[in-house]
Amino acid sequence: MMAISYWLNKLEKTSTALQFVDYCILAIG
């Protein structure tokens, strides 16, 4: 159970980072 919440947390951070990158690309482009 701990492993699942760990991976969900990691996935959430990754997804947030990807959204930030997308935003930067849109802002620059």
C-alpha distance matrix in Angstrom:
0.0 3.8 5.4 5.2 6.6 8.7 10.1 10.8 12.5 14.4 15.4 16.7 18.7 20.1 21.1 22.8 24.6 25.8 27.2 29.0 30.5 31.6 33.2 35.0 36.3 37.6 39.2 40.9 41.9
3.8 0.0 3.8 5.4 5.4 6.1 8.7 10.0 10.6 12.3 14.2 15.4 16.7 18.4 20.0 21.3 22.8 24.4 25.9 27.3 28.8 30.3 31.8 33.3 34.9 36.3 37.6 39.3 40.5
5.4 3.8 0.0 3.8 5.6 4.9 6.2 8.6 9.8 10.5 12.1 14.1 15.4 16.4 18.2 20.0 21.1 22.4 24.3 25.8 26.9 28.4 30.2 31.6 32.9 34.5 36.1 37.5 38.5
5.2 5.4 3.8 0.0 3.8 5.3 5.2 6.1 8.5 9.8 10.4 12.2 14.3 15.2 16.2 18.3 19.9 20.8 22.4 24.3 25.6 26.6 28.4 30.2 31.4 32.7 34.4 36.1 36.9
6.6 5.4 5.6 3.8 0.0 3.8 5.5 5.0 6.0 8.5 9.7 10.3 12.3 14.1 15.1 16.4 18.3 19.8 20.9 22.6 24.3 25.5 26.9 28.7 30.2 31.4 32.8 34.7 35.8
8.7 6.1 4.9 5.3 3.8 0.0 3.8 5.5 5.2 6.2 8.6 9.9 10.8 12.4 14.3 15.5 16.7 18.5 20.2 21.4 22.8 24.5 26.0 27.3 28.9 30.5 31.8 33.3 34.5
10.1 8.7 6.2 5.2 5.5 3.8 0.0 3.8 5.3 4.9 5.9 8.4 9.8 10.3 12.0 14.1 15.1 16.2 18.1 19.8 20.8 22.2 24.1 25.6 26.7 28.4 30.0 31.4 32.3
10.8 10.0 8.6 6.1 5.0 5.5 3.8 0.0 3.8 5.4 5.0 6.1 8.6 9.8 10.3 12.2 14.2 15.1 16.4 18.3 19.9 20.8 22.4 24.3 25.6 26.8 28.4 30.2 31.1
12.5 10.6 9.8 8.5 6.0 5.2 5.3 3.8 0.0 3.8 5.4 5.1 6.3 8.7 9.9 10.7 12.4 14.3 15.5 16.7 18.6 20.1 21.2 22.8 24.6 25.9 27.1 28.9 30.2
14.4 12.3 10.5 9.8 8.5 6.2 4.9 5.4 3.8 0.0 3.8 5.4 5.2 6.2 8.6 10.0 10.6 12.4 14.3 15.4 16.6 18.4 20.0 21.2 22.7 24.5 25.8 27.1 28.4
15.4 14.2 12.1 10.4 9.7 8.6 5.9 5.0 5.4 3.8 0.0 3.8 5.5 5.0 6.1 8.5 9.8 10.4 12.2 14.2 15.2 16.3 18.3 19.9 21.0 22.5 24.2 25.7 26.5
16.7 15.4 14.1 12.2 10.3 9.9 8.4 6.1 5.1 5.4 3.8 0.0 3.8 5.4 5.1 6.2 8.6 9.9 10.6 12.4 14.3 15.3 16.5 18.5 20.1 21.1 22.5 24.5 25.6
18.7 16.7 15.4 14.3 12.3 10.8 9.8 8.6 6.3 5.2 5.5 3.8 0.0 3.8 5.5 5.1 6.2 8.7 9.9 10.6 12.4 14.3 15.3 16.6 18.5 20.1 21.0 22.7 24.2
20.1 18.4 16.4 15.2 14.1 12.4 10.3 9.8 8.7 6.2 5.0 5.4 3.8 0.0 3.8 5.4 5.1 6.2 8.7 9.8 10.5 12.3 14.2 15.3 16.5 18.4 19.9 21.1 22.2
21.1 20.0 18.2 16.2 15.1 14.3 12.0 10.3 9.9 8.6 6.1 5.1 5.5 3.8 0.0 3.8 5.4 5.0 6.2 8.6 9.8 10.5 12.3 14.3 15.3 16.5 18.3 20.0 20.8
22.8 21.3 20.0 18.3 16.4 15.5 14.1 12.2 10.7 10.0 8.5 6.2 5.1 5.4 3.8 0.0 3.8 5.4 5.1 6.3 8.7 9.9 10.6 12.5 14.4 15.4 16.4 18.5 19.8
24.6 22.8 21.1 19.9 18.3 16.7 15.1 14.2 12.4 10.6 9.8 8.6 6.2 5.1 5.4 3.8 0.0 3.8 5.4 5.0 6.3 8.7 9.8 10.6 12.4 14.3 15.2 16.6 18.1
25.8 24.4 22.4 20.8 19.8 18.5 16.2 15.1 14.3 12.4 10.4 9.9 8.7 6.2 5.0 5.4 3.8 0.0 3.8 5.3 5.0 6.2 8.6 9.8 10.5 12.3 14.1 15.3 16.2
27.2 25.9 24.3 22.4 20.9 20.2 18.1 16.4 15.5 14.3 12.2 10.6 9.9 8.7 6.2 5.1 5.4 3.8 0.0 3.8 5.4 5.0 6.1 8.7 9.9 10.5 12.2 14.2 15.1
29.0 27.3 25.8 24.3 22.6 21.4 19.8 18.3 16.7 15.4 14.2 12.4 10.6 9.8 8.6 6.3 5.0 5.3 3.8 0.0 3.8 5.4 5.0 6.3 8.7 9.9 10.4 12.3 14.0
30.5 28.8 26.9 25.6 24.3 22.8 20.8 19.9 18.6 16.6 15.2 14.3 12.4 10.5 9.8 8.7 6.3 5.0 5.4 3.8 0.0 3.8 5.4 5.1 6.2 8.6 9.8 10.6 11.9
31.6 30.3 28.4 26.6 25.5 24.5 22.2 20.8 20.1 18.4 16.3 15.3 14.3 12.3 10.5 9.9 8.7 6.2 5.0 5.4 3.8 0.0 3.8 5.5 5.1 6.2 8.6 10.0 10.3
33.2 31.8 30.2 28.4 26.9 26.0 24.1 22.4 21.2 20.0 18.3 16.5 15.3 14.2 12.3 10.6 9.8 8.6 6.1 5.0 5.4 3.8 0.0 3.8 5.5 5.1 6.1 8.6 9.8
35.0 33.3 31.6 30.2 28.7 27.3 25.6 24.3 22.8 21.2 19.9 18.5 16.6 15.3 14.3 12.5 10.6 9.8 8.7 6.3 5.1 5.5 3.8 0.0 3.8 5.4 5.0 6.1 8.3
36.3 34.9 32.9 31.4 30.2 28.9 26.7 25.6 24.6 22.7 21.0 20.1 18.5 16.5 15.3 14.4 12.4 10.5 9.9 8.7 6.2 5.1 5.5 3.8 0.0 3.8 5.5 5.2 5.7
37.6 36.3 34.5 32.7 31.4 30.5 28.4 26.8 25.9 24.5 22.5 21.1 20.1 18.4 16.5 15.4 14.3 12.3 10.5 9.9 8.6 6.2 5.1 5.4 3.8 0.0 3.8 5.5 5.1
39.2 37.6 36.1 34.4 32.8 31.8 30.0 28.4 27.1 25.8 24.2 22.5 21.0 19.9 18.3 16.4 15.2 14.1 12.2 10.4 9.8 8.6 6.1 5.0 5.5 3.8 0.0 3.8 5.7
40.9 39.3 37.5 36.1 34.7 33.3 31.4 30.2 28.9 27.1 25.7 24.5 22.7 21.1 20.0 18.5 16.6 15.3 14.2 12.3 10.6 10.0 8.6 6.1 5.2 5.5 3.8 0.0 3.8
41.9 40.5 38.5 36.9 35.8 34.5 32.3 31.1 30.2 28.4 26.5 25.6 24.2 22.2 20.8 19.8 18.1 16.2 15.1 14.0 11.9 10.3 9.8 8.3 5.7 5.1 5.7 3.8 0.0
